[in-house]
């Protein structure tokens, strides 16, 4: 069981550290429908992570990646390709960072979040967690990596649940804090939103570097063996 959780840990952290998603859920917590939209956003996020990773696991398990050498090599080549992609994205993020002292503009699609209906908040979370290319690749990678370990069903399920929980913490904790923290929480969340907006490029650069190195490091021994 610990082997499975250790395997998905990097993927879960990679999914969790998404400044744009954290900013989005905070913006919803400052809307008139905060008490509904906040939890609904978290629910959409959880569903997206769960479905994407479960589908990847089931497909990879059906292909016997845990025991079939050819199928395992295919997964490892996929890890290598995604790892290289993440390194390229790290370079792109760093080159595109705002100049010192410049306030980065919020994405246009974030405008109007204060007027989101619950269904739209849920759908928006599904898109961020399940359709966003980075998160989709990580969820698919987590599911395939679990299948590659050839775990028992119970071990795989526990590891899968751990991936969902860990990958959802950064959107779930602000919502929980909003409900229990009162005005102090609002001030803290507003400050967090501002910091993430300013340092988004730096955070994502470091994240992409770590993810790229991890995936390449996992793939090379299998491919080279």
C-alpha positions in Angstrom: 0.0 0.0 0.0 2.8 2.4 0.9 4.4 1.6 -2.5 1.2 2.8 -4.3 0.9 6.0 -2.2 4.5 6.8 -2.8 4.1 6.3 -6.5 1.1 8.7 -6.8 2.5 11.3 -4.4 4.4 13.4 -7.1 1.4 13.3 -9.4 -1.0 14.4 -6.6 1.3 17.3 -5.6 1.6 18.3 -9.2 -2.2 18.4 -9.5 -2.7 20.2 -6.2 -0.2 23.0 -7.0 -2.2 24.9 -9.6 -2.3 28.6 -8.7 -5.0 29.3 -11.2 -7.3 26.8 -9.6 -6.7 28.1 -6.1 -7.3 31.6 -7.3 -10.5 30.4 -9.0 -11.9 28.8 -5.8 -11.0 31.8 -3.7 -12.8 34.1 -6.2 -15.9 31.9 -5.8 -15.6 32.3 -2.1 -16.0 36.0 -2.4 -19.1 35.7 -4.5 -22.7 36.0 -3.3 -23.1 32.2 -3.7 -19.9 31.3 -1.9 -21.5 28.8 0.5 -22.8 26.8 -2.4 -20.3 27.4 -5.2 -17.2 26.7 -3.0 -18.2 23.1 -2.1 -19.6 22.5 -5.5 -16.3 23.5 -7.1 -14.5 21.0 -4.8 -17.0 18.3 -5.8 -16.3 18.9 -9.5 -12.6 18.8 -8.9 -12.8 15.5 -7.0 -15.0 13.9 -9.7 -12.6 15.0 -12.5 -9.5 13.6 -10.7 -11.2 10.4 -9.8 -12.7 9.6 -13.2 -9.5 10.4 -15.2 -7.2 8.5 -13.0 -9.6 5.5 -12.6 -10.1 5.2 -16.4 -6.3 5.3 -16.9 -5.8 2.6 -14.3 -8.5 0.3 -15.7 -7.1 0.6 -19.3 -3.5 0.1 -18.2 -4.5 -2.8 -15.9 -6.4 -4.4 -18.8 -3.3 -4.1 -20.9 -1.3 -5.9 -18.2 1.3 -3.2 -17.8 2.3 -4.7 -14.4 3.4 -8.0 -15.9 3.7 -7.5 -19.7 7.1 -6.0 -20.5 6.1 -4.5 -23.8 3.1 -2.7 -22.3 5.2 -1.5 -19.3 7.8 -0.1 -21.8 5.0 1.8 -23.6 3.9 3.4 -20.3 7.5 4.3 -19.5 8.1 5.9 -22.9 4.9 7.9 -22.3 6.4 9.0 -18.9 9.6 10.1 -20.7 7.7 12.1 -23.3 5.6 13.8 -20.7 8.6 14.5 -18.6 10.4 16.2 -21.5 7.2 18.2 -22.2 7.1 19.4 -18.6 10.7 20.6 -18.9 9.8 22.5 -22.0 6.8 24.1 -20.3 9.1 25.1 -17.4 11.3 27.0 -19.8 8.2 28.6 -21.4 6.8 29.7 -18.0 10.1 31.2 -17.0 10.5 33.1 -20.2 6.9 34.4 -20.0 7.1 35.6 -16.4 6.0 39.2 -15.8 8.7 41.9 -15.4 9.6 42.8 -11.8 7.1 45.2 -10.3 4.5 44.4 -13.0 1.0 43.2 -11.9 0.1 40.2 -14.0 -3.4 40.4 -15.6 -6.0 37.8 -14.5 -7.1 35.5 -17.3 -10.3 36.8 -19.1 -12.1 33.6 -18.3 -11.9 34.4 -14.6 -14.1 37.4 -15.1 -17.7 37.0 -13.9 -17.0 34.2 -11.5 -19.0 36.0 -8.8 -22.1 35.4 -10.9 -21.6 31.7 -11.5 -24.5 29.4 -10.9 -23.7 26.1 -9.0 -23.8 24.0 -12.2 -21.3 26.4 -13.9 -19.0 26.2 -10.9 -19.1 22.4 -11.0 -18.5 22.4 -14.8 -15.6 24.9 -14.4 -13.9 22.7 -11.8 -14.3 19.7 -14.1 -12.5 21.6 -16.9 -9.7 22.8 -14.7 -9.1 19.4 -13.1 -10.0 17.0 -15.9 -9.5 18.8 -19.2 -6.6 21.1 -18.4 -3.8 19.4 -20.2 -1.3 19.4 -17.3 -3.8 17.9 -14.8 -5.2 15.4 -17.3 -1.7 14.1 -18.1 -0.9 13.8 -14.4 -4.2 12.0 -13.6 -3.6 9.6 -16.6 0.0 9.1 -15.4 -1.1 8.4 -11.9 -3.5 5.7 -12.9 -1.1 4.1 -15.4 1.7 4.2 -12.8 -0.5 2.4 -10.2 -1.3 -0.3 -12.8 2.4 -0.7 -13.6 3.0 -1.6 -9.9 0.7 -4.7 -10.2 -0.9 -4.0 -6.8 -3.8 -5.9 -5.3 -7.2 -4.4 -5.9 -7.5 -3.1 -2.3 -4.0 -1.5 -2.4 -4.8 0.1 -5.8 -8.1 1.6 -4.5 -6.5 3.0 -1.4 -3.7 4.6 -3.5 -6.3 5.9 -5.9 -8.3 7.5 -3.1 -5.0 9.0 -1.7 -4.3 10.6 -5.0 -7.8 12.2 -5.1 -7.5 13.5 -1.5 -4.0 14.8 -1.8 -4.7 16.3 -5.2 -7.8 18.1 -3.9 -6.3 19.6 -0.7 -5.4 23.0 -2.1 -8.9 23.7 -3.3 -10.7 22.0 -0.4 -8.7 23.7 2.4 -9.6 27.2 1.4 -13.3 26.3 1.3 -13.1 24.7 4.7 -11.2 27.7 6.1 -13.8 30.0 4.7 -16.5 28.3 6.6 -14.7 28.2 9.9 -12.5 31.2 9.8 -14.9 34.1 9.5 -13.5 37.6 8.5 -10.0 36.5 9.3 -10.3 33.8 6.7 -11.5 36.3 4.1 -8.5 38.5 4.6 -6.1 35.6 4.5 -7.6 34.2 1.4 -7.5 37.5 -0.4 -3.8 37.8 0.5 -3.2 34.3 -0.8 -5.0 35.1 -4.1 -2.8 38.2 -4.6 0.4 36.3 -3.9 -0.4 33.5 -6.2 -1.3 35.9 -9.0 2.0 37.6 -8.7 4.2 34.5 -8.4 2.2 32.1 -10.7 5.0 31.8 -13.3 7.7 31.1 -10.7 5.5 28.5 -8.9 4.7 26.7 -12.2 8.3 26.8 -13.4 9.5 25.0 -10.3 6.6 22.6 -10.4 7.2 21.7 -14.1 10.9 21.2 -13.4 10.2 18.8 -10.5 7.6 16.9 -12.5 9.8 16.6 -15.6 12.7 15.3 -13.6 10.6 12.8 -11.7 8.9 11.4 -14.7 12.2 11.1 -16.7 13.9 9.6 -13.7 11.1 7.0 -13.4 11.1 6.1 -17.1 14.8 5.7 -17.9 15.6 2.7 -15.7 12.7 0.7 -17.2 13.5 1.7 -20.8 17.2 1.2 -20.2 16.6 -2.2 -18.6 
